[in-house]
């Protein structure tokens, strides 16, 4: 109903077609190819009214956009004309719109007697442009803007700038795409670029006649224009936030995928010519994905049409309604297509139909799409692998352990904070928290909450309170309140557990129950004001087990109806499904490893790893836990052991590293053989092998290294098995370095070249100076060589050597990198854990940080992270002594 109401208002505004103009002295061209007139309102060099702050003011809102873009993938510029219908609640003399890298040639108010020029005001560095109205106005007005903009050329670049309109080449031909999320619609059109507004959009594109043009909606009309051009007018979209505006233009091959879902939605796939033969998997999966999603939410996919579009190189995928973009190897190569497509399709409800009103509520979009996408993908492809769930949990735990860890809901204070909020907290932690609450509430009750939320708010923008209300209605208010505390908590929730076993638990002695009905009491306290849905499993009589769940706040005492006395064991996170870690106060009663599920074994390792990192578990105790878990000879137990080893590894000095590697190898002898290291059989085996190579590479036997260096092995490893390259790169790998450089030189594509250059990072750190040399001689793009150095900085056996090579040529390395890559390089140096290296970095980077985008903040964060690691390393004590204490 909201969308219909907006359409009615727009139609009542008396919208007219935008007519073409004549040539301007500036040479700017209009969307129809004609020149633009000179504006009577040239931009002021100095604004005569201060721009607003972070958010645009209330009382002024867009009702509709009528946008025409002239786009040609062969050109790095575009032209546009937009007529914005705006509602003003109280007389105003200024309008402010978001606009970045667009040159405004003309702005005017459209009225019954013609256009009235409007003066354009500079917005400084606020990403805003102002428009001075000729007199105070209220009611409904139409602002018309003619402008030109820039198309970013990403061909051959690896430091991607997928913001606004960008173009890439595939098969020697150009393609143009858009990316408006998060705050990049302002690079495509001057607009009210905030998600709280969902106006109507009427989009028209003018393109070369032979090109295919796609948009959020289906074409409503087409006509040929002079000069070999074609105009496509897309159907109106009733309610679309600016960040979901999308277009794609190029010589696409369009492949029909049928009419799918409850609404018999027409679905097509747009790929480069010749790629259609690789689409069988996507075409088979789409009907099942759409059906499963529609069944869960109880509503048809909220679209009139759907195009899936392949982008040669892209950050992943983007959920634009009606036009979902995918990196080509996902859509064509079927790389994780089901999981990624499930996520993007889930967004059609979460984010697109119901939109977060501001970026601090991003979890309403990304967490829900991740949670429901995972749920649907698991239902279609079988239960989610413990390995996949473990990796997602690790990403969330690592984000929660960052020096500046943020809450899932946290105020966004500046535009630069929007993009970083698209992180593992919003995606992986958000999905884990939702899954935890779904399990606690029960799947039926949680589904009812989701359906109620969507039904009540489709077509609108909302805050978190909208879902709290739906959850409270479908379950109970306490559960909604508990979710709110989790959203506001920065870090991984910690639940302290202790066990009291007596006849009456916490009751006064005179009222205690008889011994025959004895009960054990589990006392739980969640730190930091968060309330956590806790589920435990405990030993019961006759060898069974019982499960108990409750909301644990500051203090709770939960009865465990077991036989008299204490249970023999307790699992503090039943099934490993809770996003929290447990800390025992007093004697713990851990379950035997044989009784733990794979997920519970992995969570046990995660908990011990975090406790080690935070100094709650002493290093000797951590080594003892590694030994116990590794002795299980179970892959999940071994992986759990290696997670604890990851926590210890940054504290191991260069002189102790051979002993550390040898000790780890001795704990896992079956994993150090040629067969285990070169031919892992399952997903968990691959992951265990990767951790061993990262932590214990100096202990890998020479015969294994020699076997890994065969030409056939290297050729296959470049694309499919990077850990093999790490094994082959152990020790003296100069010859392998030369082979990889030869592959990069003779590569037939940027992808092949980049694969060979990335592989350099798997080699010994002694080769880092050669990588730095390649960066300085500009033989290859510097930003394509930096990832190899960053990979060396991650590994303990190469970190020091890589840093020394970088430090010797610090100014040259960072000058060779462009702004974004230099900022990311500063962030990558946070893995250093040495006071001397920290001092060197601070001295070398301070002069450069001022000229790197966001450089000062990034450097401060990097130095603070190093300081914390140095402090933890000092508190951990003598690693060599701890290792010696474990040796026979």
C-alpha positions in Angstrom: 0.0 0.0 0.0 2.9 2.4 0.7 4.2 2.0 -2.9 0.7 2.7 -4.3 0.4 5.9 -2.2 3.7 7.2 -3.4 2.7 6.6 -7.1 -0.5 8.5 -6.5 1.3 11.5 -5.1 3.7 11.5 -8.0 1.0 11.3 -10.6 -0.8 14.2 -9.0 2.4 16.3 -9.3 1.9 16.7 -13.0 5.2 15.3 -14.1 6.3 16.2 -17.7 8.9 14.8 -20.0 12.3 16.3 -19.8 13.1 18.0 -23.1 16.6 18.2 -24.6 18.6 21.4 -24.4 21.1 23.2 -26.6 24.9 23.2 -26.5 26.7 24.8 -23.6 30.1 26.6 -24.0 31.5 24.0 -21.6 31.0 21.3 -24.2 28.8 19.1 -21.9 26.4 16.8 -23.8 22.9 16.0 -22.8 21.4 12.5 -22.5 20.0 12.7 -26.0 23.3 13.7 -27.5 22.5 17.4 -27.8 24.6 20.0 -26.0 23.5 21.5 -22.7 22.8 25.2 -22.3 25.0 27.3 -20.2 23.5 27.6 -16.7 22.4 30.9 -15.5 23.3 29.6 -12.1 27.0 28.7 -12.2 28.3 27.0 -9.1 29.4 29.4 -6.4 33.1 28.8 -5.4 32.0 29.5 -1.8 28.8 28.3 -0.4 26.6 31.1 1.0 24.8 28.8 3.3 26.4 26.1 5.5 25.7 22.5 4.4 24.0 20.2 6.8 25.9 17.6 8.8 26.0 13.9 8.3 22.3 13.5 7.7 20.2 15.6 5.4 17.6 17.7 7.2 14.0 16.5 7.8 11.0 18.1 6.2 12.4 17.8 2.7 12.0 14.4 1.0 12.2 13.0 -2.6 8.9 11.6 -4.0 10.1 10.5 -7.4 13.1 10.6 -9.8 12.9 10.8 -13.5 16.4 10.0 -14.6 17.9 9.8 -18.1 21.5 8.6 -18.5 23.5 8.4 -21.7 25.9 5.5 -21.3 28.5 4.1 -23.7 30.9 1.4 -22.3 33.5 2.7 -24.8 33.6 6.0 -23.0 34.9 7.0 -19.5 32.3 9.7 -19.1 28.5 9.8 -19.1 25.8 12.5 -19.1 22.6 12.7 -17.1 19.5 14.6 -16.6 17.3 14.1 -13.6 14.0 15.7 -12.6 13.4 15.2 -8.8 9.9 15.6 -7.4 10.4 16.9 -3.9 8.0 17.5 -1.0 8.9 20.4 1.3 6.9 20.6 4.5 7.8 24.2 5.5 9.1 27.1 3.5 12.7 26.6 2.5 15.3 28.6 0.5 18.0 25.9 0.2 18.0 22.3 -0.9 21.0 20.0 -0.3 21.6 16.8 -2.4 24.5 14.3 -2.3 26.8 14.6 -5.4 30.3 13.4 -5.9 32.5 13.7 -9.1 29.6 15.1 -11.1 29.8 18.4 -12.9 26.4 20.2 -12.8 25.9 22.2 -16.0 22.3 23.5 -15.2 19.8 23.4 -12.4 16.3 24.7 -12.7 12.8 24.6 -11.1 10.2 23.2 -13.4 7.0 25.1 -13.4 3.9 25.4 -15.6 5.4 28.4 -17.5 8.8 26.9 -18.0 12.1 26.3 -16.2 13.4 28.9 -13.6 17.2 28.8 -13.1 18.5 27.8 -9.7 21.9 28.7 -8.3 24.2 25.8 -7.4 26.2 26.0 -4.1 29.4 24.3 -3.3 29.3 21.9 -0.4 33.0 21.8 0.5 34.2 18.4 1.4 30.8 17.2 2.5 29.8 15.3 -0.7 26.9 17.7 -0.9 25.8 20.3 -3.4 23.3 23.0 -2.5 20.6 24.6 -4.6 19.5 28.2 -3.8 15.8 28.5 -4.4 14.7 31.8 -5.9 12.2 32.4 -3.0 11.0 30.4 0.0 9.0 27.4 -1.2 6.9 24.7 0.4 4.7 22.0 -1.0 5.7 19.9 -4.1 8.4 21.1 -6.5 10.4 19.6 -9.3 14.2 20.3 -9.5 15.8 19.5 -12.9 19.6 19.0 -13.1 21.8 18.4 -16.2 25.2 17.1 -15.4 28.2 15.0 -16.5 29.9 12.3 -14.6 32.8 9.9 -14.7 33.0 6.2 -15.4 35.8 4.5 -13.5 38.0 2.3 -15.8 38.8 -0.9 -13.9 40.4 -2.8 -16.8 43.7 -4.2 -15.7 43.5 -2.5 -12.2 43.5 -4.6 -9.1 42.9 -1.9 -6.5 39.3 -1.8 -7.4 37.1 1.3 -7.2 33.7 -0.2 -7.8 31.9 3.0 -6.9 29.2 4.5 -9.0 29.6 3.6 -12.7 32.6 1.5 -13.7 33.7 -0.4 -16.8 35.7 -3.6 -17.5 36.7 -5.5 -20.5 35.9 -9.2 -21.2 36.9 -10.9 -24.4 38.3 -7.6 -25.7 34.9 -5.8 -25.4 33.8 -3.2 -22.8 31.0 -3.6 -20.3 29.6 -0.9 -18.0 28.1 -1.6 -14.6 26.9 0.3 -11.6 27.5 -0.1 -7.8 25.5 2.3 -5.7 25.8 0.6 -2.3 26.6 2.0 0.1 26.9 5.8 -0.6 27.8 5.7 -4.3 24.5 6.6 -6.0 25.7 10.1 -5.6 28.4 9.4 -8.2 25.7 8.4 -10.6 23.1 11.1 -10.0 22.7 14.1 -7.6 20.2 12.7 -5.2 19.0 12.2 -1.6 21.4 9.4 -1.0 20.1 8.0 2.3 18.3 4.6 2.7 15.4 6.1 4.7 13.9 7.5 1.5 12.3 5.0 -0.9 10.9 7.2 -3.7 9.6 6.1 -7.2 12.2 5.9 -10.0 11.6 6.2 -13.7 14.9 5.5 -15.5 15.7 5.9 -19.1 19.1 5.0 -20.8 20.5 6.0 -24.1 23.1 3.5 -25.4 24.8 2.5 -28.6 22.2 0.6 -30.7 24.1 -2.7 -30.7 24.4 -2.7 -26.9 22.2 -4.6 -24.4 20.9 -2.3 -21.6 19.6 -3.7 -18.3 18.0 -1.9 -15.3 16.1 -2.7 -12.1 12.9 -2.9 -14.1 11.9 -4.3 -17.4 11.9 -2.1 -20.5 8.5 -0.3 -21.0 9.4 1.3 -24.3 12.3 1.6 -26.8 13.1 3.7 -29.8 16.0 4.3 -32.1 17.7 7.7 -32.1 20.0 9.4 -34.6 23.7 8.7 -34.4 23.3 4.9 -34.0 21.8 5.2 -30.5 18.9 3.6 -28.8 16.7 4.8 -26.0 15.2 2.4 -23.5 12.7 3.5 -21.0 12.3 1.1 -18.0 9.1 0.6 -16.1 8.6 2.7 -13.0 9.7 1.2 -9.7 7.5 2.4 -6.9 9.8 2.3 -3.8 13.6 2.1 -4.3 16.3 3.5 -2.0 19.1 5.2 -3.9 21.7 2.6 -3.0 19.8 0.0 -5.0 19.7 1.9 -8.3 21.3 -0.3 -10.9 22.2 -0.4 -14.7 24.4 -2.6 -16.8 25.3 -2.0 -20.5 27.3 -4.2 -22.8 27.3 -6.8 -25.6 25.7 -9.3 -23.2 24.3 -12.7 -24.3 20.9 -13.1 -22.5 20.0 -16.6 -21.5 16.4 -17.3 -20.4 16.1 -19.2 -17.1 12.3 -19.6 -17.3 9.5 -18.2 -15.2 10.1 -19.0 -11.5 8.5 -18.8 -8.2 4.9 -18.1 -7.1 4.7 -15.0 -9.3 6.0 -16.8 -12.4 8.8 -14.3 -12.4 10.8 -14.0 -15.8 14.4 -14.7 -15.1 17.4 -14.2 -17.4 21.2 -14.5 -17.0 23.4 -11.9 -18.8 26.9 -13.1 -19.6 29.7 -12.4 -22.0 29.2 -14.2 -25.4 30.4 -17.7 -25.2 29.9 -18.2 -21.5 26.3 -19.5 -21.7 27.4 -23.1 -21.9 28.7 -22.8 -18.3 25.4 -21.8 -16.8 23.8 -25.2 -16.2 24.4 -25.3 -12.5 22.9 -21.8 -12.0 19.9 -22.6 -14.0 19.2 -25.8 -12.1 19.7 -24.1 -8.7 17.6 -21.0 -9.2 14.1 -22.6 -9.2 14.9 -24.5 -5.9 16.4 -21.4 -4.3 13.5 -19.2 -5.1 10.9 -21.8 -4.1 12.7 -22.4 -0.7 12.9 -18.7 0.1 9.3 -18.0 -0.8 8.2 -20.9 1.3 10.1 -19.7 4.3 8.9 -16.1 4.2 5.4 -17.0 3.0 5.4 -14.5 0.1 6.4 -14.3 -3.5 9.8 -12.8 -4.5 8.9 -9.0 -4.5 10.1 -8.4 -8.1 8.5 -8.0 -11.5 11.6 -9.5 -13.3 15.0 -10.7 -12.4 18.3 -10.5 -14.3 21.5 -12.1 -13.0 24.5 -10.3 -14.5 28.1 -11.5 -14.7 30.8 -8.9 -13.9 34.4 -10.0 -15.0 36.0 -8.8 -11.7 33.9 -7.8 -8.7 34.0 -7.9 -5.0 31.4 -10.7 -4.9 27.8 -10.0 -5.6 25.2 -7.2 -5.1 21.5 -7.6 -4.5 20.1 -4.8 -6.7 16.4 -5.6 -7.1 15.7 -7.0 -10.5 19.4 -6.8 -11.5 21.7 -8.9 -9.2 25.4 -8.6 -10.2 27.8 -11.5 -9.6 31.5 -11.9 -10.1 31.8 -14.0 -13.2 33.4 -17.0 -11.5 30.4 -17.2 -9.2 27.7 -17.1 -11.8 29.5 -18.8 -14.7 32.2 -20.8 -12.9 29.7 -21.9 -10.2 32.0 -21.0 -7.4 29.8 -21.2 -4.3 26.8 -20.1 -6.4 24.1 -21.7 -4.3 25.3 -20.0 -1.0 26.0 -16.6 -2.6 22.8 -16.6 -4.7 20.7 -17.6 -1.6 22.2 -14.6 0.2 21.5 -12.1 -2.6 17.9 -13.5 -3.2 17.2 -13.3 0.6 18.1 -9.6 0.3 15.1 -9.1 -1.9 13.0 -9.1 1.3 15.7 -8.1 3.8 17.2 -4.8 2.7 15.2 -4.3 -0.5 11.6 -4.7 0.5 12.2 -3.7 4.1 15.1 -1.3 4.3 17.2 -0.2 7.2 16.5 3.5 7.7 20.2 4.3 8.3 23.5 2.4 8.1 23.7 1.8 11.9 20.9 -0.8 11.4 22.7 -2.6 8.6 22.2 -5.9 10.4 18.6 -5.8 9.4 19.9 -6.3 5.8 23.2 -8.2 6.0 22.7 -10.4 9.0 19.2 -11.5 7.9 20.4 -12.3 4.4 23.4 -14.2 5.7 21.3 -16.2 8.2 18.4 -17.0 5.8 20.8 -17.6 2.9 22.8 -20.1 5.0 19.5 -21.8 6.2 18.2 -22.2 2.6 21.5 -23.3 1.2 21.8 -26.0 3.9 18.2 -27.2 3.2 19.0 -27.6 -0.5 22.5 -29.0 -0.3 22.3 -30.9 2.9 23.3 -29.8 6.5 25.9 -27.1 6.5 29.4 -28.4 6.9 30.9 -28.0 10.3 33.9 -26.5 8.5 31.9 -23.8 6.7 30.2 -22.9 10.0 33.5 -22.9 11.8 35.1 -20.5 9.2 32.2 -18.1 9.5 32.4 -18.2 13.3 36.2 -17.6 13.2 35.6 -14.5 11.0 33.1 -13.2 13.5 35.4 -14.0 16.5 38.4 -12.3 14.9 36.3 -9.2 14.2 35.0 -9.2 17.8 38.7 -9.3 19.0 39.7 -6.3 16.9 41.2 -3.4 18.8 38.2 -1.3 17.8 35.6 -4.0 17.8 32.2 -2.6 17.2 28.7 -3.6 18.1 26.2 -4.8 15.5 24.2 -1.6 16.0 26.5 1.4 16.5 26.0 5.0 15.5 27.6 6.0 12.1 29.2 9.3 12.7 30.6 10.1 9.2 30.4 8.9 5.6 33.7 7.2 5.9 32.3 4.8 8.6 29.6 3.4 6.3 31.8 1.1 4.1 33.7 -0.4 7.0 30.4 -1.4 8.6 30.0 -4.1 5.9 32.2 -6.5 7.8 32.2 -9.9 9.6 30.2 -8.3 12.5 27.3 -7.4 10.2 27.5 -10.7 8.2 28.9 -13.6 10.1 28.3 -12.5 13.7 24.8 -11.3 12.7 23.9 -14.6 11.2 25.3 -16.5 14.2 23.3 -14.3 16.6 20.1 -14.8 14.6 20.6 -18.6 14.5 21.2 -18.7 18.2 17.9 -16.8 18.9 16.0 -18.9 16.3 17.2 -22.1 18.1 16.1 -20.7 21.5 12.7 -19.4 20.3 12.0 -22.5 18.2 11.9 -22.5 14.4 8.1 -22.0 14.1 7.9 -19.1 16.5 11.0 -17.4 14.9 9.5 -17.9 11.5 6.3 -16.3 12.7 8.3 -13.3 13.9 10.1 -13.0 10.5 6.8 -13.2 8.5 5.1 -10.7 10.8 8.0 -8.2 10.4 8.0 -8.5 6.6 4.2 -8.3 6.3 4.1 -5.1 8.4 6.9 -3.2 6.8 7.4 -4.2 3.2 7.9 -1.0 1.1 9.2 1.0 4.0 12.4 1.8 5.8 12.7 0.8 9.5 14.9 0.7 12.6 15.7 -2.3 14.7 12.7 -1.7 16.8 10.5 -3.0 14.0 12.0 -6.5 14.4 12.0 -6.3 18.2 8.3 -5.7 18.1 7.7 -8.6 15.7 9.8 -11.0 17.8 8.1 -9.9 21.1 4.7 -10.5 19.5 5.6 -14.0 18.2 7.5 -15.1 21.3 7.9 -12.9 24.4 9.2 -9.5 25.3 12.2 -10.9 27.3 13.6 -12.5 24.1 13.3 -9.3 22.1 15.0 -7.4 24.9 17.8 -10.0 25.0 18.4 -9.6 21.3 18.6 -5.9 21.7 21.4 -6.3 24.3 23.3 -8.6 21.9 23.1 -6.0 19.1 24.5 -3.3 21.3 27.4 -5.4 22.7 30.9 -5.1 21.2 32.9 -8.3 21.4 32.1 -11.9 21.9 29.6 -12.4 24.7 31.1 -14.2 27.7 29.1 -16.5 30.0 30.7 -17.5 33.3 29.6 -20.8 34.6 30.0 -22.5 37.9 28.4 -25.7 39.3 26.9 -26.2 42.8 25.7 -29.6 43.7 23.7 -30.1 46.9 20.2 -31.2 47.9 18.5 -27.9 47.6 20.5 -25.5 45.5 20.1 -21.9 46.4 17.2 -22.3 48.7 17.6 -21.8 52.5 18.6 -24.9 54.3 15.2 -25.5 56.1 13.4 -25.6 52.8 15.8 -27.8 50.9 14.4 -30.8 49.1 15.1 -34.3 50.3 18.2 -36.0 49.0 16.2 -38.3 46.9 15.2 -35.4 44.6 18.6 -33.8 44.7 19.4 -31.2 42.0 22.6 -29.7 40.6 22.5 -26.0 40.1 24.3 -24.3 37.2 25.1 -20.7 38.0 25.5 -18.5 34.9 26.5 -14.8 34.6 26.8 -13.0 31.3 29.4 -10.2 31.4 28.9 -6.7 30.2 25.1 -6.3 30.5 24.3 -8.6 27.7 21.6 -11.3 28.0 22.5 -14.6 26.3 20.3 -17.5 25.3 22.4 -20.3 26.9 22.0 -24.0 26.2 23.9 -26.6 28.0 24.1 -30.4 27.9 24.9 -32.5 31.0 25.4 -36.1 31.9 22.3 -37.7 33.1 21.5 -41.0 34.8 22.1 -44.3 32.9 24.7 -42.7 30.6 22.3 -40.4 28.9 22.3 -36.6 28.7 19.9 -33.7 29.3 19.6 -30.4 27.7 18.6 -27.1 29.4 18.2 -23.6 27.9 17.5 -20.3 29.5 18.3 -16.5 29.2 21.4 -15.8 31.2 21.8 -12.2 32.4 23.9 -10.8 35.2 23.1 -13.7 37.4 20.9 -16.8 37.0 20.7 -20.2 38.7 19.4 -23.0 36.6 18.5 -26.4 38.0 19.8 -29.5 36.3 17.5 -32.4 37.2 20.2 -35.1 37.3 20.9 -37.9 39.7 22.1 -37.0 43.2 25.4 -35.3 43.2 27.2 -33.4 40.4 26.9 -34.5 36.8 30.0 -36.1 35.5 30.4 -33.6 32.7 28.8 -30.5 31.2 29.0 -29.0 27.7 28.5 -25.2 28.2 27.5 -24.6 24.6 25.2 -27.4 23.4 25.8 -28.2 19.8 28.2 -25.3 19.5 25.2 -23.3 18.3 25.5 -20.3 20.7 27.5 -17.2 19.8 29.2 -16.9 23.1 32.2 -18.3 24.9 32.1 -20.0 28.2 34.4 -19.4 31.1 34.3 -21.7 34.2 34.7 -20.3 37.6 35.8 -23.1 39.9 36.4 -26.7 38.8 35.1 -27.4 35.3 33.7 -30.7 34.3 34.4 -30.9 30.5 32.8 -33.7 28.6 35.1 -36.4 27.2 36.1 -35.6 23.6 34.4 -38.7 22.4 31.0 -37.3 23.5 31.4 -34.0 21.8 30.0 -33.3 18.3 32.3 -31.8 15.7 30.8 -28.4 16.3 31.4 -28.7 20.1 35.0 -29.8 19.6 35.6 -26.7 17.4 33.9 -24.4 19.9 36.1 -25.9 22.7 39.1 -24.9 20.7 37.8 -21.5 20.0 37.0 -20.8 23.7 40.5 -22.0 24.7 42.1 -19.9 21.9 40.4 -16.7 23.0 41.1 -17.4 26.7 44.8 -17.9 25.8 44.9 -14.6 23.8 43.3 -12.7 26.6 45.6 -14.2 29.2 42.9 -16.2 31.0 44.6 -19.5 30.1 48.3 -19.7 30.8 50.5 -20.8 28.0 51.5 -24.1 29.7 47.8 -24.9 30.1 47.1 -23.9 26.5 49.9 -26.3 25.3 48.3 -29.0 27.4 44.9 -28.4 25.8 46.6 -28.6 22.3 48.1 -31.9 23.3 44.8 -33.3 24.5 42.8 -32.2 21.5 45.5 -33.4 19.0 45.7 -36.8 20.7 42.1 -37.5 19.7 43.3 -38.1 16.1 40.0 -36.7 15.1 40.1 -34.0 12.4 37.8 -31.7 14.3 39.8 -32.2 17.5 43.0 -31.5 15.6 41.5 -28.4 14.0 40.5 -27.2 17.5 44.0 -27.8 18.7 45.4 -25.7 15.9 43.1 -22.8 16.7 44.7 -22.6 20.1 48.1 -22.8 18.4 47.1 -19.8 16.3 46.6 -17.8 19.5 50.1 -18.7 20.8 51.9 -18.3 17.4 52.2 -14.4 17.4 54.2 -14.6 20.7 56.8 -17.1 19.3 60.1 -15.3 18.6 62.3 -16.1 15.6 64.8 -18.0 17.7 62.0 -20.2 19.2 60.2 -20.8 15.9 62.0 -24.0 14.9 61.3 -25.6 18.3 57.7 -24.4 18.2 57.2 -25.9 14.7 58.8 -29.2 15.7 56.6 -29.4 18.8 53.4 -28.8 16.9 54.5 -31.4 14.3 55.1 -33.9 17.0 51.6 -33.5 18.3 50.2 -34.3 14.8 52.5 -36.9 13.3 49.9 -38.4 11.0 49.4 -35.0 9.5 53.0 -34.5 8.5 53.3 -37.3 5.9 53.4 -36.9 2.1 49.9 -38.3 1.7 48.4 -36.0 4.3 50.1 -32.8 3.2 49.9 -33.3 -0.5 46.6 -35.3 -0.9 44.0 -34.2 1.7 40.7 -35.9 1.1 38.0 -33.8 2.8 37.1 -30.2 3.5 38.3 -30.6 7.1 41.5 -32.3 6.0 42.2 -29.3 3.7 41.6 -26.9 6.6 43.8 -28.8 9.0 46.6 -29.0 6.4 46.3 -25.2 5.8 46.8 -24.5 9.5 49.7 -26.9 9.8 51.5 -25.2 6.9 50.9 -21.8 8.3 52.1 -22.7 11.8 54.6 -25.5 11.4 56.1 -25.2 7.9 59.7 -25.2 9.2 59.1 -28.8 10.4 57.8 -30.2 7.1 60.2 -32.9 5.9 62.4 -32.2 2.8 60.9 -35.1 0.9 57.4 -33.5 1.2 58.8 -30.2 0.0 60.5 -31.9 -3.0 57.3 -33.7 -3.9 55.3 -30.4 -3.8 57.7 -28.7 -6.2 56.9 -30.9 -9.2 55.8 -28.9 -12.2 52.4 -30.7 -12.4 51.7 -29.9 -8.7 52.6 -26.2 -9.1 50.4 -25.8 -12.2 47.4 -27.2 -10.4 48.1 -25.4 -7.1 48.0 -22.0 -8.7 44.3 -22.2 -9.2 43.1 -24.9 -6.8 45.4 -25.5 -3.8 47.4 -22.5 -2.5 48.6 -24.5 0.5 50.6 -26.8 -1.8 52.5 -23.7 -3.0 53.3 -22.9 0.7 54.8 -26.3 1.1 56.8 -26.0 -2.1 57.9 -22.6 -1.0 59.6 -23.7 2.2 63.3 -23.2 2.5 65.4 -22.3 -0.6 62.7 -21.6 -3.1 64.6 -19.2 -5.4 64.1 -21.4 -8.4 60.4 -21.6 -7.7 60.3 -17.8 -7.5 61.8 -17.5 -11.0 59.3 -20.0 -12.4 56.4 -18.0 -11.0 57.8 -14.8 -12.4 58.1 -16.5 -15.8 54.4 -17.5 -15.6 53.4 -13.9 -14.7 55.4 -12.5 -17.7 53.9 -15.0 -20.1 50.4 -14.9 -18.7 47.6 -14.5 -21.3 45.3 -12.6 -19.0 45.4 -10.4 -15.9 43.9 -13.2 -13.9 46.7 -15.6 -14.8 49.3 -13.0 -14.1 47.8 -12.2 -10.7 47.6 -15.8 -9.7 51.3 -16.2 -10.3 52.1 -13.0 -8.4 49.9 -14.0 -5.5 51.7 -17.3 -5.3 54.9 -15.5 -4.4 53.5 -14.8 -1.0 53.5 -18.5 -0.3 57.3 -18.7 -0.6 60.0 -18.3 2.1 60.3 -14.8 3.7 64.0 -14.6 2.5 62.6 -13.9 -0.9 60.6 -10.8 0.3 63.4 -8.4 -0.9 62.9 -9.7 -4.4 59.2 -8.9 -4.3 60.0 -5.4 -3.0 62.4 -5.0 -5.9 59.7 -5.9 -8.4 57.4 -3.3 -6.8 60.0 -0.6 -7.2 61.0 -1.3 -10.8 57.3 -1.2 -11.9 57.7 -4.4 -13.9 54.3 -5.4 -12.6 51.6 -3.2 -11.0 52.7 -2.5 -7.4 49.2 -3.2 -6.0 49.3 -6.6 -7.5 52.6 -7.4 -5.8 51.6 -6.1 -2.4 49.3 -9.1 -1.6 52.3 -11.4 -1.7 54.1 -9.3 0.9 50.9 -9.2 3.0 50.6 -13.0 2.9 54.2 -13.2 4.2 53.3 -10.8 7.0 50.6 -13.2 8.2 52.9 -16.2 8.7 55.1 -16.4 11.7 58.0 -18.0 9.7 58.2 -15.2 7.2 56.8 -12.1 9.1 60.2 -10.7 10.3 61.9 -11.1 7.0 59.0 -9.5 5.1 58.9 -6.5 7.5 62.7 -6.0 7.2 62.4 -6.0 3.4 59.5 -3.5 3.5 61.2 -1.3 6.1 64.4 -0.9 4.0 62.4 0.5 1.1 59.4 1.9 3.1 58.9 5.2 1.2 59.4 3.6 -2.2 56.9 0.8 -1.4 54.2 3.1 -0.2 54.8 5.6 -3.0 54.3 2.9 -5.5 50.9 2.0 -4.1 47.8 4.1 -4.8 45.8 5.6 -2.0 43.5 2.7 -1.2 46.2 0.1 -1.6 48.5 2.1 0.7 45.8 2.4 3.3 45.2 -1.4 3.2 49.0 -2.0 3.4 49.2 0.1 6.6 46.4 -2.0 8.0 48.2 -5.3 7.1 51.2 -4.3 9.2 49.0 -4.7 12.3 50.2 -8.4 12.4 53.6 -7.3 13.7 54.1 -8.2 17.3 57.4 -6.7 18.2 58.2 -3.4 20.0 61.2 -2.7 17.8 59.3 -3.2 14.6 56.5 -1.0 16.0 59.0 1.8 16.6 60.4 1.5 13.1 56.9 1.5 11.6 55.8 4.6 13.6 58.8 6.6 12.5 58.6 5.5 8.8 54.9 5.8 8.4 54.0 9.1 10.2 55.2 11.4 7.3 53.3 9.3 4.7 50.1 8.8 6.7 49.0 12.4 6.1 48.8 11.8 2.3 47.2 8.4 2.4 43.4 8.4 2.5 42.3 7.8 6.1 46.0 7.2 6.7 46.3 8.7 10.2 43.4 6.7 11.6 44.6 3.5 9.9 48.1 3.9 11.3 46.9 4.7 14.8 44.7 1.5 14.7 47.7 -0.5 13.4 50.0 0.7 16.1 47.4 0.2 18.8 46.9 -3.4 17.6 50.7 -4.0 17.7 50.9 -2.5 21.2 48.2 -4.9 22.4 49.9 -7.9 21.0 53.3 -6.8 22.5 51.6 -6.5 25.9 49.9 -9.9 25.6 53.2 -11.4 24.5 54.9 -10.1 27.6 52.2 -11.3 29.9 52.3 -14.8 28.3 55.7 -15.4 29.7 58.6 -17.5 28.3 57.4 -19.6 25.4 60.6 -21.5 25.2 60.3 -22.5 28.9 56.7 -23.6 28.4 57.7 -25.7 25.4 60.6 -27.2 27.4 58.2 -28.1 30.1 56.2 -30.2 27.7 59.1 -32.2 26.4 60.0 -35.6 27.8 
